[in-house]
């Protein structure tokens, strides 16, 4: 149903059509002089025959020489270069036929047609402008077919400047064809592109910073909302040394403009990151009680308060960790229930931390960023482990103060229970004998330390020293 009109004629039919046309012209060239001995008919025959010979020779040169050589060029526009060379060959052949067959000199022709040439030149001003602009784009190739580019300038002839983003589909002697994100094909004259600002979103290769902004109401605890949003943005696929961040950019609409910054690999990866960052900002900020600002003032705030953890939930968690039952009441006052949106970061590799998390519902993933080319060039999360209800993580940071060793992201809407270091301090100082049980948690998880090759007892002793130092407990007497 959606077929390209250029593909309706098959290659065999094209060959047959060209062969039939050649035979028709050859037959005409031979039959015309036989019908009448007039010199004009002989000139017509010679012109037709030499035209067929030149056409066949030029097509043969293109097939055997130009196409194999130009097809290897990756940094320019091989189709455009081929067109220029073919036009030059056709002009050379036409000049030769005029001089040798029709006995017309090029100087004589140009001299007698100066006024006509001026008229034709003025009428072809736009075409020549596109042609020479295309030559400059070819000689200084800032982009190539397949690249995503951002073009800013007067593109439609209006008074203002506008921006167009698309993937370069083709580059010809007259136009550049861009396929937009919506699947439309925009055809821009080379002259407009030569006068515009062109940003190649793929070159130089590597990471490019992308940003999006939201406006929130100013509040004294804005820094806390920014910290939570920054942690949520850890759900964007990123490398550890290029973590997403949130900064106050400016003020507008009576509020603070927050700029969400992250690094993307390729244009489509950046666009997906902008969509996800905007969704997380709208989810996390409103969940934390911040109203977003619009042209008509702050938006209505609809927040569902997080339910306090029940006593039975805390008792279940204590039993899961193998701790004494009477700790449940003491730990419950410190327990925090957190709701997570899909794609939201929970902890980020390398960040400081002092809390333990237990999955109450939903699914989380331990992830690591990797580069892929499909379905598009970008960074994607590679799942290392999946955490469901009943699983816990973050015990190494809770017990030793070590930085987070991995990034954990919510795969689905989820709910986790967070226990900070302060929840265990008083209980451990009162009952230090339960320290060994907490070390068992680390050993159960199989956390590795710098002495990864050391014997099991030596490793356990190392962990025990770390936990005692972190909680300020005295060593065994």
C-alpha positions in Angstrom: 0.0 0.0 0.0 2.8 2.4 1.0 5.1 1.8 -2.0 7.7 4.2 -3.2 6.9 5.3 -6.8 10.5 5.1 -7.7 10.5 1.3 -7.0 7.5 0.4 -9.2 9.6 -0.1 -12.4 11.9 -3.1 -12.0 15.5 -3.2 -13.2 14.8 -5.6 -16.1 12.1 -3.4 -17.4 14.4 -0.4 -17.2 17.1 -2.2 -19.2 14.5 -3.2 -21.8 13.2 0.3 -22.1 16.7 1.8 -22.6 17.6 -0.8 -25.1 14.4 -0.2 -27.1 15.1 3.6 -27.0 18.6 3.0 -28.3 17.5 0.8 -31.1 14.8 3.3 -32.1 17.3 6.1 -32.3 19.8 4.0 -34.2 17.1 2.9 -36.7 16.0 6.5 -37.1 19.6 7.6 -37.8 20.0 5.0 -40.5 16.6 5.4 -42.1 16.6 9.2 -42.3 19.4 9.5 -45.0 17.8 6.8 -47.1 14.5 8.7 -47.2 16.2 11.9 -48.5 19.8 12.8 -49.4 19.5 16.2 -47.8 22.7 17.3 -45.9 20.6 18.2 -42.8 19.5 14.6 -42.5 23.0 13.4 -42.7 24.0 15.8 -39.9 21.1 14.6 -37.9 22.1 11.0 -38.4 25.7 11.7 -37.4 24.6 13.7 -34.3 22.3 10.9 -33.2 25.0 8.2 -33.7 27.7 10.1 -31.9 25.2 10.9 -29.1 24.5 7.2 -28.6 28.2 6.4 -28.6 29.0 9.1 -26.1 26.0 8.2 -23.8 27.1 4.5 -23.8 30.7 5.4 -23.1 29.8 7.7 -20.2 27.5 5.1 -18.7 30.3 2.5 -19.0 32.8 4.9 -17.3 30.3 5.5 -14.5 29.7 1.7 -14.0 33.4 0.6 -14.2 35.2 3.6 -12.6 33.1 6.2 -10.9 30.7 4.0 -8.9 33.4 1.7 -7.5 35.6 4.6 -6.4 33.0 7.0 -5.0 31.1 4.2 -3.1 34.1 3.9 -0.7 33.9 7.5 0.4 32.5 7.8 3.9 33.1 11.4 4.8 31.6 13.3 1.8 28.6 12.9 -0.5 29.4 10.3 -3.2 26.1 10.8 -5.0 26.6 14.5 -5.4 30.2 14.0 -6.6 29.1 11.4 -9.1 26.4 13.8 -10.4 29.0 16.6 -10.9 31.4 14.3 -12.8 28.6 12.9 -15.0 27.4 16.5 -15.9 31.0 17.4 -16.8 31.3 14.4 -19.0 28.0 15.1 -20.7 29.0 18.7 -21.3 32.4 17.6 -22.7 30.7 15.2 -25.1 28.2 17.8 -26.2 31.0 20.2 -26.9 32.8 17.6 -29.0 29.7 16.8 -31.0 29.0 20.4 -31.7 32.6 21.0 -32.9 33.4 17.8 -34.8 29.9 16.9 -36.2 28.0 20.2 -36.5 31.1 22.3 -37.1 30.1 24.9 -34.4 32.8 26.3 -32.2 32.2 26.9 -28.5 33.7 30.4 -28.7 31.5 31.4 -31.5 28.5 29.9 -29.8 29.2 31.8 -26.5 30.1 35.0 -28.3 26.8 35.2 -30.2 24.7 34.2 -27.2 26.1 36.6 -24.5 22.8 38.3 -24.0 20.9 35.0 -23.9 23.5 33.6 -21.5 23.0 36.6 -19.2 19.2 36.1 -19.3 19.6 32.4 -18.6 22.1 33.1 -15.8 19.7 35.5 -14.0 16.8 33.0 -14.4 18.9 30.2 -13.0 20.2 32.3 -10.0 18.5 30.1 -7.4 19.7 26.9 -9.1 23.3 28.1 -9.4 23.2 29.2 -5.8 22.1 25.7 -4.7 24.7 24.2 -7.0 27.7 26.1 -5.6 26.4 25.7 -2.0 26.2 22.0 -2.7 29.8 22.1 -3.9 31.0 23.9 -0.8 29.1 21.3 1.4 30.8 18.6 -0.6 34.3 20.1 -0.3 33.9 20.7 3.5 31.7 17.8 4.7 30.3 18.7 8.1 27.8 15.9 8.0 27.1 12.8 5.9 24.1 10.6 5.2 22.8 8.9 8.3 23.8 11.7 10.7 21.3 13.5 12.9 21.7 17.3 12.5 20.1 20.4 14.0 19.7 23.3 11.5 18.9 26.8 12.8 18.2 29.7 10.5 15.7 31.3 8.2 14.5 28.0 6.7 11.0 28.9 5.4 11.6 32.5 4.4 9.9 34.1 7.4 11.3 36.9 9.5 12.3 34.7 12.5 14.8 31.9 13.0 13.6 28.4 13.4 15.2 25.0 14.3 14.8 21.8 12.4 16.1 18.4 13.6 16.3 15.4 11.4 18.4 12.5 10.0 20.2 13.1 6.7 18.6 10.8 4.1 20.2 12.1 0.9 22.4 14.9 -0.4 22.1 16.0 -4.0 23.4 18.8 -6.1 20.4 20.9 -5.2 18.9 19.8 -1.9 19.5 18.0 1.4 16.7 15.6 2.4 16.0 15.2 6.1 13.8 12.7 7.8 12.3 14.2 11.0 11.4 12.4 14.2 7.8 12.3 13.0 8.8 10.4 9.8 8.2 13.4 7.5 10.7 14.1 4.7 11.9 17.8 4.7 13.7 18.9 1.6 16.0 21.9 2.1 17.8 23.8 -0.6 21.6 23.7 -0.2 21.7 27.6 -0.3 19.6 27.8 2.9 21.8 25.2 4.7 25.0 27.0 3.7 23.6 30.2 5.4 22.3 28.4 8.5 23.9 27.1 11.7 24.3 23.4 11.4 25.0 21.2 14.5 26.0 17.7 13.9 24.5 15.7 16.7 26.7 12.6 15.9 30.1 14.3 15.3 32.4 14.4 17.1 31.5 11.0 18.3 31.1 10.4 22.0 29.0 11.9 24.7 27.0 15.1 24.3 25.3 16.9 27.2 21.6 17.3 27.0 19.3 19.4 29.2 15.7 20.0 30.0 14.1 22.4 32.5 11.2 22.6 34.9 10.0 25.5 37.0 9.1 24.9 40.6 7.9 27.1 43.4 10.7 28.5 45.6 10.9 26.9 49.0 13.5 26.8 51.8 13.9 23.1 51.4 14.5 23.3 47.6 17.9 21.8 48.0 16.4 18.6 49.4 14.0 18.3 46.5 17.0 18.8 44.1 18.9 16.0 45.9 16.0 13.6 45.6 15.5 14.5 41.9 19.2 14.0 41.2 19.1 10.6 42.8 15.9 9.7 40.7 17.8 10.7 37.6 20.3 8.0 38.3 17.7 5.8 36.5 18.9 7.4 33.2 21.5 5.1 31.5 24.8 6.8 32.2 28.5 6.2 32.8 29.7 6.5 36.5 31.9 9.4 35.6 29.1 11.3 33.9 26.3 11.2 36.5 23.1 13.3 35.9 22.8 16.4 37.9 20.2 19.1 38.8 21.1 22.8 39.1 19.2 26.0 39.6 19.5 27.7 36.2 17.5 30.9 36.7 14.2 32.3 37.9 11.1 32.6 35.8 7.3 32.7 36.3 7.8 33.5 39.9 9.7 30.2 40.6 13.1 28.6 40.3 14.1 27.1 37.0 15.8 23.7 37.5 18.0 22.5 34.8 18.3 18.7 34.5 21.6 17.8 32.9 22.8 14.4 31.6 25.1 13.0 29.0 23.8 11.1 26.0 25.4 9.0 23.3 23.7 9.9 20.0 20.7 12.1 19.3 17.9 9.5 19.8 19.5 8.4 23.1 19.4 12.1 24.2 15.7 12.5 23.2 14.7 9.4 25.1 16.7 10.8 28.1 14.8 14.1 27.9 11.5 12.4 27.9 12.4 10.2 30.9 14.0 13.1 32.8 10.9 15.3 32.3 8.6 12.4 33.5 10.7 11.8 36.6 10.9 15.5 37.4 7.1 15.8 37.3 6.7 12.6 39.4 9.4 13.1 42.0 8.9 16.9 42.7 5.2 16.6 43.1 5.6 13.5 45.3 7.9 15.6 47.5 5.4 18.4 47.8 6.8 20.8 45.2 4.3 22.6 42.9 5.3 23.1 39.3 5.0 26.7 38.0 3.1 27.6 34.8 2.0 30.8 33.0 -1.1 31.0 35.3 0.7 30.2 38.5 1.5 27.0 40.4 -0.2 23.9 39.3 -2.6 22.1 41.7 -0.8 19.7 44.0 -2.2 16.2 44.5 -0.1 14.2 46.9 -1.0 10.9 48.4 0.7 10.6 51.8 2.9 7.6 52.2 1.4 5.2 54.8 3.4 4.6 57.9 5.0 1.1 58.1 2.8 -1.2 60.1 4.1 -3.1 63.2 3.6 -6.5 61.4 5.7 -5.2 58.4 8.6 -4.3 60.7 8.4 -7.6 62.6 8.5 -9.4 59.3 11.6 -7.4 58.3 13.3 -8.1 61.6 12.7 -11.9 61.2 14.0 -11.7 57.7 17.3 -10.3 58.9 17.5 -12.7 61.8 17.5 -10.0 64.4 15.8 -10.2 67.9 12.1 -9.5 67.9 12.3 -6.8 70.4 14.3 -4.6 68.0 11.2 -4.2 65.8 9.7 -1.4 67.9 12.9 0.5 68.0 13.7 0.2 64.3 10.2 1.0 63.3 10.5 4.7 64.3 13.4 5.0 61.8 11.9 3.0 58.9 10.9 4.9 55.8 8.6 3.7 53.1 9.5 4.9 49.6 7.4 4.7 46.4 9.3 4.5 43.2 8.2 5.2 39.6 9.4 3.0 36.7 12.9 4.0 35.6 13.6 5.9 38.9 17.1 5.5 40.4 17.3 4.2 44.0 21.0 4.2 44.6 23.9 5.1 42.4 27.3 3.5 42.1 30.0 5.6 43.8 27.6 7.7 46.0 28.0 7.7 49.7 25.4 5.9 51.7 24.4 4.7 55.1 21.1 2.9 54.7 19.7 -0.5 53.9 16.8 -1.1 51.5 14.3 -4.0 51.4 12.0 -4.5 48.4 8.3 -4.6 49.6 6.6 -4.8 46.2 7.5 -4.4 42.6 10.8 -5.3 40.7 14.1 -3.5 40.8 17.3 -4.2 38.8 21.0 -3.9 39.5 22.3 -2.4 36.3 25.4 -1.3 34.5 25.6 1.0 31.5 26.7 -0.4 28.1 26.9 1.1 24.6 24.6 -0.5 21.9 23.9 0.2 18.3 20.4 -1.3 18.2 17.6 -0.2 18.3 19.7 3.1 18.0 23.1 4.3 19.1 23.1 5.1 22.8 23.7 3.9 26.3 21.4 1.2 27.7 21.2 -0.6 31.1 22.5 -4.1 31.2 20.7 -6.0 34.0 23.1 -7.7 36.4 20.5 -8.9 38.9 16.8 -8.7 39.6 15.4 -7.8 43.0 11.8 -8.8 43.9 9.8 -8.6 47.1 11.8 -9.9 50.1 15.2 -9.0 48.6 17.5 -6.4 50.3 20.5 -4.4 49.2 22.8 -1.6 50.4 24.0 -3.5 53.5 27.6 -2.8 52.8 27.1 1.0 53.0 24.9 0.6 56.1 27.4 -1.5 58.0 30.7 -0.1 56.8 30.0 3.3 55.3 31.5 2.2 52.0 30.3 4.0 48.8 27.5 2.3 46.9 29.0 -0.5 44.8 26.3 -0.7 42.2 23.4 1.2 40.6 19.8 0.0 41.3 16.9 1.2 39.2 13.1 0.5 39.5 12.0 -1.7 36.6 8.3 -1.3 37.5 6.4 0.8 40.0 7.8 -0.4 43.3 7.9 0.2 47.0 11.0 -0.1 49.2 11.7 0.1 52.9 14.7 2.1 53.9 16.6 1.6 57.2 19.3 4.2 58.0 22.4 3.7 60.1 20.8 5.6 63.0 18.2 2.8 63.4 20.9 0.3 64.4 23.2 2.5 66.5 21.5 2.5 69.8 20.5 -1.2 69.6 24.1 -2.3 68.7 25.6 -0.3 71.5 23.2 -1.9 73.9 23.6 -5.4 72.5 26.9 -5.6 70.6 26.7 -9.4 70.5 24.3 -9.0 67.5 27.1 -7.5 65.5 28.0 -11.0 64.2 24.5 -11.4 62.7 24.9 -8.2 60.7 28.3 -9.4 59.5 26.4 -12.6 58.4 24.2 -10.4 56.2 27.3 -9.1 54.3 28.7 -12.6 54.0 25.4 -13.8 52.8 25.4 -11.2 50.0 29.0 -12.1 49.1 30.3 -8.6 49.1 33.9 -8.3 47.9 36.6 -6.2 49.5 40.2 -5.4 48.6 41.2 -8.8 50.1 39.0 -10.7 47.7 41.4 -13.5 47.5 41.9 -13.8 51.2 40.6 -16.8 53.2 37.0 -16.7 54.5 37.9 -16.1 58.2 40.3 -13.3 57.3 37.6 -11.6 55.2 35.1 -11.9 58.0 37.5 -10.4 60.4 38.0 -7.5 58.1 34.3 -6.8 57.8 33.9 -7.1 61.6 36.6 -4.4 62.1 34.9 -2.1 59.6 31.5 -2.5 61.2 32.8 -1.8 64.7 34.7 1.3 63.5 31.7 2.6 61.6 29.3 2.2 64.6 31.9 3.3 67.2 31.8 0.0 69.0 34.7 -1.2 71.2 36.6 -4.3 70.2 36.2 -7.6 72.0 38.0 -7.8 75.3 
